[in-house]
Amino acid sequence: MKKTTKPFFRYKVKDEKGHVRSGRATGTLAAVRRLLQSRHYTIISIIEERSAISRFSFGKVSAKDRSIMYRELSTMLKAGVGITQAIDIVAETPNKRLRVVMRQVHLSLENGFALSVAMAGQSKTFPEVEVGVVRAGEATGNLVKVLDDLATSTARSAEFVGKVHGAMIYPAFIFVVMVIVGAIILTKVIPPIKDIFSSQETELPVSTKILLAMTDFLINEWLLLLGIVLGIVVIIKLFTMTKPGKEVGSYLGLHFPIFGPLTLQVYLARFNRTLSLLLSAGVPILEAVGIIADSTPNTIFRRTLRLLMRSLEQGAAVTSTMQDNKYFPKMMTQLLFVGQQSGDLGGSASTLAEYFEQEVDGKLRSFSALIEPFIIVILGGAVAFIVISVLQPIYSLTGSF
């Protein structure tokens, strides 16, 4: 008889004193839930441990897909459909990856878990921010409104990120085309001309020698060139995975000329948008800042948010730490101060999110307008170099006859 191995689950819970605990348990999903509840723990998340092969899956769930899913859930809950049945209906989605995820969520609901816990078990699909918002909606009994707000916020975030990525696609595409066209010219067009120059004993101009040397290297040493490029990419990738590499990457991300200020405004827009969403869902300010800090990839900005958390834990106002930090503009600090005094901190954060998103959008438009003449100059310079390098010795040869 074949022995079946029980799955292991990693869990995160809160004890009766409010302390967060993590651990590992084996058994069925329902058995693990009963075990944790018998110890009077509040379950935050339970994630099944899987092999590397079983974790691998095709497809992804975009922010737009999640936005549509939240909207559908909200609509069905308003119509009186139960949450388990609503999840079962949403699971019939064209997105294959989301279909698998939502079936796992449905299974967790059938085993007695809350929706937020079920979503936390799918951490690769649902960001911690969205799980926190749903958890707050369940705690306040306002899940329908929270899902509506989450759908709107996720759609806005997807649109904002799409604009940022879209602005970078054009220059990246042009660069790739330039590299491909340049390689074709150097390997297919220049070699026949090189043979003509080699048959003559005249001294070639410096630019022509450089062009021919580039052609020889690309034809004869292309494997070495490929190895160098791949090696550099791997070294940079491995370095950015280390603690010093993350620090360097984070510093450059916030301080690199032109792109640094733009990146900071992107982070500020996300911070305020997420803060507004969490506060409107009923999440306490301290917990909201903690969730945002944990979901921030830039280590320097994350450290800044954790300093803000420590100040809040000590009873300081949300703006007292911000006003002494260079990453928070004075305008942002002042507006949040006004919102805190008026009791509408979430509204002020929403206003700031829209402001920073408009600032980023304007800068991206300016960047796109400026990058076109820059690319034209680069292309023109490359073409001029090739033309001069080829025609100059030809004129010298014709003049010698």
N, C-alpha and C positions, 0 to 999 in steps of 0.2 A: 504493500500500500504506500503510495507516494505521500511524503510528509509535506504539509503546507507551511510555509513560513509566514508568520504574522507580520504585518507591516509596522514600521516604527513611525512615530509622529513627534515632531518638535513643537512644543507649545510655549506660549507666552501668556502669563496670567497675572492678575493682581490679587494679593492676599487681603485679609480683612483689615490690615493696617494701611492698605493702599500702595504697598511696595510691589514693584514689578519683578516677577520671577520667571525664569526660563528653565526648560527641562526637556526630557525625552521619555516617551512611554511607548509601550507596544500593545497591540490588540486591535480590535475593530474601532472604527471612528466613534461609534456610540459608546463603547466600553471606556474609551479614553475620556469622553465627555462626562460620563457618570463618575469616573474616578476623580476628575478635577472638581466636579461639583460637590462630591462627598467631602472634599477638603475645604469647602466654602471659598473656592477661588472664583474670581470673575474672569472668564475666558476672554482673552484679547485675540489670539490667533492660534490655529492648529494647522501645521503644514506636514503633509506626508513626505517622508524621506524616500527618494527614488534614485535609481541608478542613473548614471550619466546618459545612458542610451534612452531610457524611458523619459528623461527630462527633455530630450531633444525633440523639437516639433517644428513643423513647417508653418509659415504664415505668422502674422502678428495682429494684434488688436490695437488699432490706432485710437487717438483721442476722439476722433469723429465717430468711430464705431461705438465707443463707450457713451458718447453724448446721446446718440440715437437710442441706445439701450436704456439709459436712465430715463429718457423722455417716454419711452414705451412703458417702462415699469410704473412711472408716475401716473400715466393715463389709465392704466389698468387698475391701479390701486384706488384712483378716484372713482372708477366705475364699480368698485366693490369686490373686485377679484382678490382672492387671498394671495399673500406674497409667494407661497410655494407654487401655486398654480401659475401665477404671473411669471415667475422665473422659468417654469416649464415651457410656457408659451414663447418667451423671449429666446429660449435655447434653440428654437427653430429659426435660426438666422442663416443667411447665405455665407457669412464669414465662418469658415471651417474651424479656425482656431477659437473664436469666440463661442462657437457651438459646443466645443469640447469643454471649455472653461465653465460655461453656464450649466452644463450637465453636472459638473463636479460641484458647483454651487448648489444646484438643486438637490443633489445627494446629501450635502451637508445640512441643508434645511430639513430634509426628511429625517435626519438623525438628531434633530432637536437643536441645532445651532442657530444663532441669530444671523441675519444677513451680513452684518459687518464682520463677524467671525468667519463666515464662509468666504467672503471676499478677501479677507486677510490671508486665507489659505492659498489664494491665487495671487501671490505678491508680484509675480512677473507681469501680470495683466493689470491689476488694480493698484495704483500708487497709494502710499500710506496716507496722503492727504485726503483722497477720496474715501478711503476706508474710515478715516477719522470723522469725516462729515456724516457718513451714514450712521456711524456709531452714535454720534451726537443726536441725530434725528430719531434714532430708536429710543434713546434715553429720554428725550423730551416729548415723545409721542407725535412728532412732527415730520415723519418720514416722507410723506407725499411732497410737502413743500421743499424739503431738503433735496429730494431727487430732482424736482423741477429746477432749483437753483444750481444743482450740480450739472444738469444737462446744459443749462445756459452757459455756466462758467467754463465747462469743458469744451464747448463749441467755440467760445471766444478764445480760449487758450490754443486750440487747434488752428484757428485762423491766424492768430498772432505768430505762432511758431512757423506756420506755412509761409507767412510773409518773410520772415527772417531767412528761412531756408531757400525760398524762391529768389531772394536777392543775391544769394551766394552761388546759385546754380549757373547763372549766365557767365560770370568770369571763369568759373571752373570749367565750363564747357568750352569756352574759347581757348583756355590754356591747353586742354587736352587736344583740341583740333590743331593748335599751333605745333604741339609736339609731334603729332602724327604727320602733318604736312611737312614739317622740317625733316623728319626721319625719311620720308619718301623722297624728298628732294636730294638729301645727302647720299642716299643709297641707290637711287635709280637715275637721277638726272646728272649729278656731278661726275660719277665714274667715267662715262664716255668722254666728257670734256677733259677729264684728267689725262686720259690717254693721248689726247691731242697735245696737251702741254708737255707731257713726258717725252714726246718725239722731238721737241724743240730744246735747244741748249741755252735758251735765254733765261736770265734771272727773273724769277716770278716775284710779284709784289708780296708784301708781308700779309695782307688780307687774304690773298689767294693761297698762300702757304698754310695759313690758319684754317681756311675752308677745306683744303685737301687733307690736312691732318685730322680734322674732325670727321671727314668722310672715311679715312682709313681706320680710325679708331672705332667708328660705329659699325663698319663692315667686319673688321677682323676681331674686334674685342667686345662684341655686343653682349656676350655671355658675362664677361667681367663687369660691364656697365650695369647689366641687369642684377648681377650679384651685389654690386655696390649699392644700388638703389634699394633692393630688398633688405640688405643688411642695415642700411640707415633707418628704414621704416621699422624693422624689428627692434633695433636698439632703442629708437625713440619710444616705441610702444611699450617695451619692457621697462624703460626708465620711468615712463609716466605711471606705471603700476606700482612703483616704489613710493615710499613716503616723501623723500626729497623730490622725486619727479612730480608728484602731485602738487607739492608746494610751488615748484618752479612753474608748472603749467597753470596753476591758479593765479600766481602773481602776474605772469604774462597775459593771462586772460583779462585781468582787470587793469593792467597798466600799459599794454602794448599800444603804440600810437594809432590813433583813429579807431581801432577796433576795441580797445580797452574801455573807453567811456561808453561805447555802444553796448558792450557786454554788460557793464554795470547797470545801465538803464534797463536791459532785458531782465536782469535779476531783480531790480527794484519793482518792475512791473509785475513779475510773477509773485514776489513777496506780498505786495499790496492786494493783488487779485486773490491770492490764496488766503490771506489774512481776513479779507472781507467775507469770503465764502465760509470760512471756519467760524468766525464770530457770528455771522447771521444764522449759522446752524446751532449756535448755543455752546460752542466749544470755549472754555475759559482761555483768556489771553495767554497765560503761561503755557498751557498745553498746545495752543495754536502755534506759538513761536517755536516750540520744541518740534512739532510735526514738520514745520517748514524747514527748520534747520536740518533735520534728518534727511529731508528730500532734496537738499541743495548739493549739487556735485562739486562746487568750488569750495575748497577747504578753507580759504581765507574768509570768504563771505559766510561760510558755515560757522567758523569760529566767532565771527562778529555777532551772529545771531545767538550763539550760546552765551556770549558775554551779556547780551540783552536779557537772556533767560535768567542768568544769575542775579542781575539787577532787579528783575521782577520778583524773584524768590525772596529778595531782601525787602520787598515792599516799595521799591522805587517806582515812579511813574514811567510809562512806556517810552516817553520822550527824553527822560533825563540822561539815559545812556546814549541815545541816538545823537543828541546835540554835540557830544564830544567825539563822535566818530566821523572820519572823513568820507566814509562810504555812504552816509545818509545825508542828502542835501538839506540845507536849512529850511527850504520851502516845504519839504516833506515833513520835517520835524514839527514845524509850526502848524501845519494843517492837521497832523495827527494829534497835536496838543489841543487844538480847538475841538476836534472830534471827541477826545477823551473828556474834556470839560463839559461838553454838551450831551454826553452820553451816547454819541453816535460815531464811535470809533470805526465801526464797520463801514459806514457811509463815507467817511473821510478816506479810508483805505481804498474803497471802490473808485472814488474820484481821482485819487492818485494813480491808481492802476490805469485808468483811461488816459490820464495825462502822460504817463511814461510810455504807454503803448503808442500814443500819437507822436511822441518825440522820436521813438525808435522808427516808426513808419516814415516820418519826415526825413530822418537821417539816411534810411535805406534808399529812399527816392533820390536823395542828393548823391549818395554813393553810386547808385546805378547810372545817374547822369554823368558823373565824373569819370567812371571807369571806362565808358565807351571811348572818349578821346584818348585816354591813356593806352587802351588796347590798340587803337589805331596807330598811335605813335610807335608802340613796340613792334607791331606788324610791319609798319612802314620801315622802321630801322632794320629789321631782319631782312626784308626784301631788298632794301638798298644795299646792305652788306653783301648779299649773295650776287646781286647784279653787278656791283662794282668789282667784286672779286673775280667774276667770270669775264666781264667785258674789258677790264683794264689790260690783262695780258693779251687778249685777242687784238685790241687796238695796237699794242706794241708789236705783235707779230705781223699785222698787216702793214704797219708803218715801216717795217724793216725790209719789205720787198721793194 
